[in-house]
Amino acid sequence: MLWNMGASLLGFLAPLLMLLASHRGLLVPPISFVSFAVLLGPYLLLLSVQMMTEMLTWHWKSPVWLVTPIVYEAYRILQLMRGLRLGDEVGAPAWAVTSIRLLVSWWVLILGIQLMRVAWFAGLNYGTQKQQSVVSR
């Protein structure tokens, strides 16, 4: 749970810090708010929904807490890929498109880690059930 929240927080703050740096003049040329909203608005909205869903499933002790991030992360990668395609159409600066590419790479890595975690958890559960069936005989 802590890993998910840390990854999500970094994935949420990075685009917002890019927007802030752009408007302060640290990243040139600046990106307009409309372009930023078109490129990363759906991504940030879904990430917010995912964070809320993860917190609620963890709080309610729901068994879906393990696979919830995988569903959201796969769709988030698709949203970022859509943002890459729209980059030329909205006139986004090169640094913004590169940043979206970095976010895609980040979430592919996180998705791989999540899939390995589910596989590990399933294997751990299978080994525990197998030991219990041997002991009960």
C-alpha positions in Angstrom: 0.0 0.0 0.0 2.8 2.4 0.9 4.6 1.6 -2.4 1.4 2.4 -4.4 0.8 5.7 -2.7 4.4 6.8 -3.1 4.4 5.9 -6.8 1.0 7.6 -7.3 2.1 10.7 -5.4 5.2 11.0 -7.6 3.2 10.5 -10.7 0.7 13.2 -9.5 3.3 15.8 -8.4 5.6 15.6 -11.4 3.2 17.0 -14.0 2.1 19.7 -11.5 5.7 20.7 -10.8 6.3 20.8 -14.6 3.4 23.2 -15.0 4.6 25.4 -12.2 8.1 25.5 -13.5 6.8 26.4 -16.9 4.8 29.3 -15.7 7.7 30.5 -13.6 9.9 30.6 -16.7 12.2 27.7 -15.7 11.0 25.6 -18.7 11.0 27.3 -22.0 8.9 27.6 -24.0 6.0 27.7 -21.5 3.1 25.4 -21.9 -0.4 26.9 -21.9 -2.9 25.8 -19.3 -5.2 24.6 -22.0 -2.5 22.4 -23.6 -1.6 21.1 -20.2 -5.2 20.2 -19.5 -5.7 18.5 -22.8 -2.5 16.5 -22.5 -2.5 15.6 -18.8 -6.0 16.4 -17.5 -7.5 13.0 -18.0 -4.4 11.4 -16.6 -4.5 13.5 -13.4 -8.2 12.9 -13.0 -7.9 9.1 -13.2 -4.9 9.1 -10.9 -6.9 11.0 -8.3 -9.8 8.5 -8.7 -7.3 5.6 -8.3 -5.7 7.0 -5.2 -9.2 7.4 -3.6 -10.2 3.9 -4.7 -7.0 2.4 -3.2 -7.5 4.2 0.1 -11.1 3.0 0.3 -10.4 -0.6 -0.6 -7.6 -0.6 1.9 -9.8 1.0 4.6 -12.6 -1.5 3.9 -10.1 -4.4 3.9 -11.4 -5.5 0.5 -9.5 -8.3 -1.3 -9.4 -6.3 -4.5 -6.8 -3.9 -3.1 -4.2 -6.1 -4.7 -5.4 -5.9 -8.3 -7.0 -2.4 -8.3 -3.8 -0.6 -9.3 -3.2 -2.9 -12.2 -6.5 -2.0 -13.9 -6.0 1.7 -13.4 -2.3 1.7 -14.4 -2.9 0.0 -17.7 -5.5 2.5 -18.6 -3.3 5.4 -17.4 -0.6 4.3 -19.8 -3.1 4.4 -22.6 -4.1 7.9 -21.5 -0.5 9.1 -21.6 0.0 7.5 -25.0 -3.0 9.5 -26.2 -1.4 12.6 -24.7 1.7 11.9 -26.8 -0.3 11.7 -29.9 -2.1 15.0 -29.1 1.2 16.8 -28.3 1.7 17.9 -31.9 -1.9 18.9 -32.4 -2.0 21.2 -29.3 1.5 22.7 -30.0 3.0 21.3 -26.8 6.7 22.1 -26.3 9.3 19.3 -26.8 10.0 19.2 -23.0 6.4 18.4 -22.3 6.3 15.6 -24.8 9.5 14.2 -23.4 8.1 14.5 -19.9 5.0 12.5 -20.9 7.4 9.8 -22.4 9.2 9.7 -19.0 5.8 9.3 -17.3 4.9 6.4 -19.7 8.2 4.7 -18.8 7.6 5.3 -15.1 4.1 3.7 -15.2 5.3 0.7 -17.3 7.9 0.0 -14.6 5.3 0.4 -11.9 2.9 -1.9 -13.8 5.6 -4.5 -14.1 6.3 -4.3 -10.3 2.6 -4.6 -9.6 2.2 -7.7 -11.8 5.2 -9.3 -10.0 3.6 -8.5 -6.7 0.4 -10.1 -7.6 2.3 -13.2 -8.9 4.3 -13.3 -5.6 1.2 -13.0 -3.5 -0.6 -15.7 -5.5 2.5 -18.0 -5.1 2.7 -17.3 -1.4 -1.0 -18.0 -1.0 -0.7 -21.3 -3.0 2.3 -22.5 -0.9 0.4 -21.8 2.3 -2.7 -23.7 1.1 -0.5 -26.6 -0.1 1.2 -26.8 3.3 -2.1 -26.7 5.1 -3.5 -29.6 3.0 -0.4 -31.7 3.7 -0.7 -31.0 7.5 -4.4 -31.8 7.6 -3.9 -35.3 6.0 
